Amino acid sequence: MSSKPAARVVLVTGVSRFLGARVANTLQADPGIERVIGVDTVPPDPAPGMSLGRTEFVRVDIRTPGIANIISSAAVDTVVHLNLVTSSSVPRAKVKELNIIGTMQLLAACQRSPDMRKLVVRSSAAVYGSSPRDPAVFTERDEPVEAPTSGYAKDAVEVEGYVRGLMRRRSDLTVSVLRFANFLGPGVDSPLTRYLRLPVVPTVLGFDPRLQFVHEDDGVEVLRRMTVEDHPGCFNVAGDGVLLLSQALRRAGRPYVPVPAPSMAVLGDAGRRFAGLSGFSPELLRWLTYGRVIDTTALEKELGWRPKYSSEAAFADFLGAQGLGRNPLASLLGRL
């Protein structure tokens, strides 16, 4: 464990989204942290019980030099970067700017600040891609068989590259990169949760991928520990075990129909009318075809901790919060 001083002034990006709000809410309760500053392009809209409390909200676009002014003037020593945008409802060009240009500006500000000592970055297991030639389980040392070529998965790969560049220039920083599996839980709204809420869920004919999830509570706890303790490195984060897509849909009580792969994109576009799902991104389609499983041994060894929720339990908690469950029609259509 490092002897560096504990985090005192923490800046959290993406604080108006569910994960950023929850992480800021958790960190502000830590007596060792003097200030928590939350930044985003829009003010937070807290759900009941999710008030930002003593977190200081600053409206700033991290793509602009304004983020450097905040880090400098507030003497921020720890940055928790949660602003990786995965939503398919935002135009792709804007998403890429937020993810890439925003990260570049943020890291440049971190590099210049003499007060900076720690950086925690939310990444994604999507950096491993999804391929029929994938290993059974990805460790942090594995390279993708087919590197992501589009969408937020490619953005995550680029973000990690910029983070490695900062580490070379500021070797004194403690940097933790977290490759999360897909989040699930009562507060999660994502392309995956919208897919699961479609009236009839299309699946790729001939494929039944293995899926992993991380419960939002476990994700917040990992981010808290990485912020208040020193755990440098890159770590996979997921609940234990896997679920097949067919198992997940049966447990959700969702009628599902296997369709040829080329038809999935068409059906995804139609989903906009039902669940706000703006089509299926290429990375989501590949994940729903080939799946992905990551090894979390390194994280559990580093923290001496295991997630409270397995992938199966995280999915069950999501179902309970959504009022979803088994129904006879889902079972009948799932066998057709």
N, C-alpha and C positions, 0 to 999 in steps of 0.2 A: 504494500500500500504506500502511496506517495506521501511525503511529508509536507507537501504544498499546503498553503492555507485553504480552508473551506470556502466554497462559493459564498459570496456576500451580495453581489448585485447581479441578478440573473435576467437576461433578456430572452423572451420566448417569441419566436415568429409564428405566424399563422394562428394567432390567439383567438380569432373569431370563428374558428372551426372547432368541431367537437373535441379533437385530441388536444389542440393547443389550449382551449379553455380548461379542460380537465387537468392538464399538466400544470398550468399556472395556478389553478385553484389548489392543487396539492402542494406545490412548492411554497406558496405564500404561508402555509401553515407550519413550515419548518422554522423553528426559532433561531436557527443559525443563519438564515438568509435575511438580510436587512431589507432588500428591495426586490420586487419582481416587476419587470416592465414587459408588458405585452404589446406587440405591434402587429398591425394588419392594415389592409387597404380599406376595410369597412369596419364600423364599430361592432362589437359583439352583440349578439341577441341572445342573452343567457336564458336557458331553460330553467324551470323551477329547481331551486337548490343548486344552481350552477353559477351563481353570481361570482364575478371576478374579485369581489371583496377588496382587499388592499392592493391587488395587482393594479399597477398604473398603466392604463391604456393610452397608447400614442398611435394616432392614425398616420401611418407612413407607408409608402410603397418602397419595398426593399430594393426595387430596381433603380432607385434614385440615390444620390449622395446623402439624402436626409438620414439614412440609416447610420452612416458614419458619424454624423453629428450627435445622434443619440448615444451611440456606444462611447464616444469620446466624452461628451458632457456629463454623462451619468457614471463614468468610470466603471463600465460594465466589465466584469471579470469572467463571466460565464455566458455563453450563448447556446440556447437550445433551439435548433433549426428544425421546425416542423412544417415548413411551408411547401412541402412537395405536393403539388396539386395533381390529383388523380382523376378528377371529375371529367366525365365525357360530355357534360352539359355546357362546358365552357369551350369557346372556339379554340382549336388546336394551336393556332399561332399565339394566342394570348397565354395559354397554358405553358408553352415552351418558353416564352419570355419570362413568365413568373418563376418557372423552375430554374432556368439556366441563367438568364441575365440577373435575376434576383439573387441567386446564390453567388454569382461572381462578385456583385457589389457587396454583399454581406461579408464574404470571405476577405475581400480587399480591405474592408473596414476592420475586420478582426486582425489582419496582418499588421496594420499600421498602429493599432492600439497597444500602448505599453502596459495597460492594465489587464489585457486578456491573458487568461491562463487555461481555459477549458472550452471545448466545443463538443456538443452532442448533436448528432445529425440523424434525423429520420430518413432512412433509405427504404428499400423494398426488396423482398425476395424475387421480385420480377426481374432483377438484374441477371438472374440465372437463365432467363428465357423459359420456354416450354417447347420440347422437341421429342419426337419419338425415339431419339437416340440418347436421351438424358440418362445419367446414372440413377440408380434407385433412390439415392439420397444425396443431396448436395451439402458439402461442408463449405466453410468459408474459404478454403484453399482452392476449391474447384472453379474452373472457368466454364462459362456457358458453352454448350455444344453448338448452339446456334445463337449468337449474340442478338439481343433485341435490336430491331432496325427502325422502330417507330414508337410513338406514344410516350407515356410517362415512364415506361420501362427503359427506353433509351435515354430519357432525361435523367433517370436515377443513375444509370451508368456514367453519364457525363458529370453529374453532381459529385459522385464518388471520385472521379478523376480530378476535379478541381480541389476537393478536400485533400487528396494525396499531395497535390502541388503545394497547398498551404502547409502541410506537415513538413515538407522538405524545406520550406522557407522559414518556418517557425517551429523548430524542433523542440522548443521549450513548452509548447502547448500539449495538454492532455486531450486527445481526440478520440471520441467513441462514435463509431458508425454502426447503426442498427438496421439490419435487413429484416423487416417485419413481414410475416405472412399476412394474409388478408384479415383485417379487423372485423370482428363481430361483437355484438352486444346491444343492449337496449338503446344506446345513443347513437349508433352508427347508421349513417345514410351514405351509401356508396353505390357504384355501378353494380357490385355484386348483390347488395341487399335489394336493389330495384329489380334485378334479374329474378331473384327468388320470389318477388311479389307479383310477377306477371300472372295473368289469369290462367294461361296455359304456357308452361315453360318449354321452349325448344331445347333439345340436346342434340349433340352431333352423333349422327347415326354410326354405330359401330365402335363407339368410344365411351368409356366410363372412367373418367380421370380420378386419381387420388388427390384429395384436397386437404389442406391444413388451414387452421384458423388460429388467431390470437384474440383472446377476450380483451376488450378495452381496458378492464381493470388491471390485467396483467401488463398490458402495454404501458399504461400510466406508471405502474410500479417500477418497471424496468427503466423508464425514462427518469423517474425520481432518483433511483439508485445511481444511475450514471451521472446525474447532476450533482448530488451531494457527496458522492464518493468518487474516487479515481479508478476508472477501469478502461485504460486505453486499448484500442483494437477495434476489429470488425466482428460483429456477432449476429448470428441468425436468431430470430425471435419467433417462436410459435408454440402453441399448446401441444402436449403429447398426443401421439396417435394421428390417424388419418380417417377421413370419411370418403367413401366413393360418392360421386355426384348422385347416382341413382339412390343410394341410401339417404342422402341429405334431402332429396326431393320427396321421397316417400315419408320421411319423418316430418317434413314441412306440410304434408298434405297437399302438395301442389300437383295438379295434373301436368304430366309432361309427355311430350311427343318427340321421338327421335326423327331428325330430318337430315338430309344430305348437307354436308358442310357448306356448299355454296349458297344454300337457302338460309343459313343462319343470319347472315348480314341483313337480308331482306326482312326477316322476321324481327330482327333487332330494331330496325328502323320503324317498323310498325309499333313496337313497344312504347314509343314516345307517347302515343295516345292514351296508354293505360297506366304507365308507371313513371313517367318522366325520364325514361331511359333513352338517351340520345344515340341510339344505335349501339352495336357491339364494337368496341375498339379491337384492333388486331391482336393486342396482347391478351385481352379478355377472351377472345375467341380461341387463341392457342391454349390458354390455360384451361378452358372448358373442354378442349379436345385432349390434351396430353397431361394436364395436371402438373404438379410439382411438389416435391417433398424435401424439406431442409432438415439438417441435423442441428440440434440445439445443445449438444454436449458442452461446447466451449462456453456458452453463456452460463449454463448451470454450474459448471466448475468455477468460473470466474466469480460469480456472485454467491455461490453456496446456497442456491435458491432454485426452486422449481415453480413454474406457473401454477396458480391455483386451479385454473380451468384447463382441461384437456381440449383438443379440437372439438371432440364430441360434446363436451359440456358447454363450451362457448356457443356452439350451434344451438344447443337446447335452450340456453338462456335467451338467445336471440329469438327463437321461436316463441318462447313464453311471453316475451315483451311485445311481440307482434300479434299475439293471439292466433298463431298458426299451429297446425297439428294434423294428424292423420285424418283422411276422409276416404270413403269407399271409391269415389270417382277417381281420385288420384291413383289409387292402387290399380283400378281397372285400366285407365289410360296408360299407366306406366308399363303395363304388360303387353300393350298392343304393338 
